[in-house]
Structures are given as C-alpha cells and as structure tokens.
Amino acid sequence: MWGMRLDHLSYAAGPEGLAACAQRLGARLGAGFTDGGIHPSFGTRNFVLPLGGGTYLEIVEALDHPAADRAPFGRAVRARTEDGGGWLAWVVAVADITSIETRLERPSAAGHRRRPDGVDLNWRQIGLSEVANDPQLPFFVSWQSPESEHPSAGGSAVTLQQLEIAGDEATIDAYLGTSATQPLDGIEVLWREPDENGTGVVAASFQTSLGTVRID
C-alpha cells in the first residue's frame, strides 16, 4: 500500500511515572525528551523524543481521568503500566486512512494532543482494538496537522536501527495489506517466537552518541 511509513514507537511508563521514565530512558539514549502535552480524548499524556528519519519515540501514561477508561488507547496504556510498563505499540502513518477504514470495516477516530506551547496537533487513528487483541500488530495514524508540526520535526542524533518483534511476519503482512518491510524500510527487524509474554515489540535498538543502545 502506497504511503505507509513508521510514524513512532509508543512506550508506556511504569510505576515510576512519566517524568522519571523519560529521564531514565533519556539518560540511556543521551538525549532529552520534551513534554508533549495531553491527549484530552484519550485521557493520556506523553513525552516525546524526535528521531532521525521522520519518526519519533513517545513515552505515555494514563491520567486519572474518565477518558482513560473510555478510550481504547487510554485503557491500553493503563494496562501496560499496571503490568510494569514497557513497549506498547509500533505505529504506522498512512497517507489515506480510508482504505484502512474499509478493510477494518469501521471509521477511524479523531485524535488530538495539546502541547504545552498551546499548539493542538490533530490526526485520525484506527487499529487499537486489533493491537489490544494481538500486540504484534501496529495501529494506524493519518496526520492532519502540518508536517512542520509533526513530533519528529527537527530530528535528533538518535536513530532507530532495529526492532525485535515477537510474532509472525506473514500475519503482519496480511494485516497491513503489504510487506511489513515497506513501512519499516531501513530498519532491521528481528522476528522472535512468542513466549509466555505473548506477541508485541520486545526491544528496540538505537544508534546514539553513546553508541548502540538496546531498550527492552
């Protein structure tokens, strides 16, 4: 499918909380996360680190707010935090989300995030239900804000080199409607057999000023 690319990786903060988690991972990566603001409709907030290649890393936590109980994303974040935190999902950006809506047979949901500087970022997303049932799958976003406001804008010296995913490449190919290597172009993927922890992102390796850093 034309127009697919890796948009970002999502990591759920553990019991230490969002700020402490961002400080811990930032120290390992040799780069600082910035406060990304609040997702009002999802009941979550995040810290963001732009990466090279037009993608970014977010650390997210659920707020003590009814929206976090209503929204699939808020529920997923809270569940992952209660399980100790860690990798939540990989996220694919698409140029045209209507084809994904047709395949999944439902409309996408509007998403927005209000940054501390007052800028409101807007997108549409779909696929959280599928990810909740099978975490090896990505979910999809289609950005409606200007490219200059994308969370990867400005980039950084940190680049994603490798993803380790417990799952089945053919299953993901069928879900995407194309080879999983297409949105992950330039990123090495190690496919691992699911274990007692099930499927999903196991680890990500980054090239940094401190060398290669693997976060599991």
TORMI-774986 format. One line per field, with one value per residue (C-alpha): residue in one letter; y, z, x. Coordinates in nm, 2 decimals, decimal comma, m for minus. Example, Ala and Ser with C-alpha at 12.3 -4.5 7.8 and 13.67 -1.06 7.14 Angstrom:
<mizas>
res = (A/S);
py = (m0,45/m0,11);
pz = (0,78/0,71);
px = (1,23/1,37);
</mizas>
This chain:
<mizas>
res = (M/W/G/M/R/L/D/H/L/S/Y/A/A/G/P/E/G/L/A/A/C/A/Q/R/L/G/A/R/L/G/A/G/F/T/D/G/G/I/H/P/S/F/G/T/R/N/F/V/L/P/L/G/G/G/T/Y/L/E/I/V/E/A/L/D/H/P/A/A/D/R/A/P/F/G/R/A/V/R/A/R/T/E/D/G/G/G/W/L/A/W/V/V/A/V/A/D/I/T/S/I/E/T/R/L/E/R/P/S/A/A/G/H/R/R/R/P/D/G/V/D/L/N/W/R/Q/I/G/L/S/E/V/A/N/D/P/Q/L/P/F/F/V/S/W/Q/S/P/E/S/E/H/P/S/A/G/G/S/A/V/T/L/Q/Q/L/E/I/A/G/D/E/A/T/I/D/A/Y/L/G/T/S/A/T/Q/P/L/D/G/I/E/V/L/W/R/E/P/D/E/N/G/T/G/V/V/A/A/S/F/Q/T/S/L/G/T/V/R/I/D);
py = (0,00/0,33/0,60/0,38/0,46/0,40/0,70/0,63/0,38/0,40/0,31/0,30/0,45/0,21/0,27/0,53/0,77/0,95/1,21/0,96/0,72/0,99/1,09/0,72/0,65/0,99/0,92/0,59/0,74/1,05/1,28/1,47/1,41/1,71/1,74/1,66/1,75/1,59/1,38/1,50/1,25/0,95/1,05/1,03/1,25/1,19/1,30/1,29/1,24/1,31/1,05/1,06/0,96/1,13/0,91/0,96/0,79/0,86/0,77/0,78/0,75/0,73/1,02/0,99/1,09/0,92/0,95/0,70/0,44/0,51/0,53/0,21/0,39/0,51/0,16/0,00/0,24/0,19/m0,19/m0,18/0,05/m0,18/m0,46/m0,28/m0,06/m0,11/m0,13/m0,06/m0,05/0,05/0,29/0,33/0,66/0,64/0,90/0,78/0,62/0,55/0,23/0,11/0,20/m0,01/m0,31/m0,29/m0,21/0,09/0,46/0,59/0,80/1,17/1,23/1,54/1,64/1,98/2,08/2,29/2,58/2,58/2,41/2,15/1,85/1,66/1,32/1,03/0,68/0,32/m0,02/m0,01/m0,29/m0,51/m0,42/m0,50/m0,85/m0,91/m0,67/m0,76/m0,56/m0,18/0,07/0,34/0,72/0,98/1,33/1,64/1,89/2,05/1,84/2,11/2,04/1,66/1,53/1,42/1,78/1,88/1,52/1,43/1,24/0,93/0,69/0,37/0,08/m0,24/m0,36/m0,70/m0,82/m1,14/m1,25/m1,37/m1,17/m1,32/m1,22/m0,86/m0,86/m0,97/m0,71/m0,43/m0,54/m0,51/m0,64/m0,53/m0,43/m0,14/0,08/m0,04/0,04/0,09/m0,07/m0,42/m0,64/m0,95/m1,17/m1,37/m1,66/m1,55/m1,68/m1,66/m1,28/m1,32/m1,11/m0,75/m0,53/m0,70/m0,44/m0,15/m0,06/0,29/0,45/0,73/0,95/0,69/0,40/0,14/0,13/m0,15/m0,08/m0,38);
pz = (0,00/m0,10/0,16/0,46/0,69/1,05/1,24/1,60/1,88/2,19/2,53/2,85/3,16/3,45/3,82/3,85/3,65/3,32/3,41/3,58/3,30/3,04/3,25/3,27/2,90/2,80/3,01/2,83/2,49/2,56/2,46/2,64/2,60/2,59/2,74/2,46/2,64/2,69/2,47/2,61/2,43/2,53/2,89/2,84/2,82/2,67/2,65/2,30/2,15/1,78/1,60/1,27/0,96/1,03/1,32/1,70/2,03/2,28/2,65/2,75/3,07/3,16/3,36/3,65/3,42/3,29/2,93/3,01/3,10/2,79/2,52/2,39/2,39/2,75/2,86/2,68/2,83/3,18/3,15/3,03/3,31/3,57/3,41/3,49/3,18/2,86/2,49/2,39/2,01/1,69/1,48/1,10/0,93/0,62/0,36/0,31/0,61/0,42/0,28/0,63/0,74/0,46/0,54/0,92/0,85/1,08/1,09/1,23/1,55/1,58/1,79/1,91/2,15/2,31/2,36/2,65/2,40/2,30/1,96/1,90/1,69/1,50/1,34/1,28/1,41/1,39/1,49/1,87/1,91/1,69/1,88/2,21/2,09/1,92/2,02/1,73/1,51/1,46/1,47/1,20/1,21/0,94/1,04/0,97/1,12/0,90/0,85/1,02/1,35/1,33/1,65/1,45/1,32/1,38/1,42/1,65/1,66/1,78/1,51/1,53/1,40/1,49/1,61/1,78/1,74/1,89/1,62/1,27/0,97/0,74/0,99/0,99/0,61/0,58/0,83/0,66/0,31/0,21/0,33/0,68/0,54/0,35/0,65/0,82/0,53/0,65/0,99/1,07/1,21/1,42/1,43/1,75/1,86/2,10/2,46/2,78/2,73/2,40/2,09/2,05/2,04/2,25/2,22/2,01/1,94/1,87/1,73/1,97/2,06/2,33/2,09/2,02/2,30/2,32/2,52/2,62);
px = (0,00/0,15/0,21/0,29/0,58/0,68/0,54/0,65/0,71/0,50/0,64/0,42/0,57/0,59/0,50/0,78/0,57/0,61/0,87/1,10/1,07/1,15/1,46/1,57/1,54/1,67/1,99/2,04/1,99/2,19/1,91/1,63/1,26/1,02/0,68/0,44/0,12/m0,22/m0,44/m0,77/m1,00/m0,77/m0,70/m0,33/m0,02/0,33/0,69/0,85/1,19/1,23/1,44/1,62/1,43/1,10/0,99/0,98/0,96/0,69/0,66/0,30/0,10/m0,27/m0,42/m0,66/m0,95/m1,27/m1,15/m0,87/m1,13/m1,35/m1,08/m0,92/m0,58/m0,61/m0,71/m0,42/m0,17/m0,31/m0,30/0,06/0,17/m0,01/0,19/0,52/0,54/0,74/0,68/0,32/0,30/0,45/0,25/0,23/0,14/m0,07/m0,14/m0,50/m0,67/m1,00/m0,85/m0,77/m1,12/m1,27/m1,05/m1,13/m1,49/m1,53/m1,44/m1,12/m1,13/m1,02/m0,72/m0,55/m0,28/m0,24/0,12/0,24/0,30/m0,07/m0,03/m0,30/m0,19/m0,46/m0,48/m0,71/m0,62/m0,76/m0,65/m0,62/m0,88/m0,67/m0,35/m0,52/m0,60/m0,27/0,01/0,24/0,02/0,07/m0,21/m0,25/m0,25/m0,31/m0,18/m0,40/m0,16/0,12/0,43/0,63/0,44/0,50/0,66/0,97/1,03/1,39/1,51/1,79/2,12/1,93/1,81/1,62/1,83/1,64/1,31/1,26/0,90/0,76/0,51/0,46/0,58/0,31/0,03/0,15/0,19/m0,18/m0,29/m0,10/m0,20/0,17/0,50/0,59/0,93/0,76/0,68/0,99/1,22/1,58/1,51/1,63/1,35/1,42/1,12/1,10/0,88/0,61/0,66/0,47/0,45/0,27/0,33/0,45/0,75/1,02/1,30/1,43/1,79/1,90/2,22/2,32/2,61/2,68/2,68/2,42/2,15/1,90/1,59/1,37);
</mizas>
